[in-house]
């Protein structure tokens, strides 16, 4: 019983301070039906990750809705550390770059283009080179999910859209 009361008290205090669980952000009315389009080498993957995240927030794209554009999206990778004993690369830096904007169904710019930059490093055990490819793929998928969340946070919390809410 004490645990239940403690949990209820914690839930009430967190809800009062504006804390929201993931998936609890409200879609501003001006963005209802938001569609996502992407271009560039990673544009399609990033657009898909962002669209999935939007659906988890309760937004379902509509043909007549505004468009979240993700332009020139790409992921690059560079070596940042080499093993002194084996000479093999052991640490990498993935960099995702893109430009995001929102355009209304009427073609007017709702949110002007702004750059997006996300960097993540990862390392692997050089004794198991077969795992490297899978680790790189996992690191890139993680980066796409993080970028999608960052895009949503920037767009949904933009003062331009928050001011329009009641």
QUIUR-V415787 format. One record per helix or strand. SS is the DSSP state (H for helix, E for strand). FROM is the first residue (numbers start at 1). TO is the last residue. Records with the same first field share a line. If there is no record, write none. Layout:
SS->FROM-TO / FROM-TO
//
This chain:
H->2-16 / 29-31 / 43-56 / 129-156 / 159-162
E->35-38 / 67-82 / 89-103 / 109-123
//
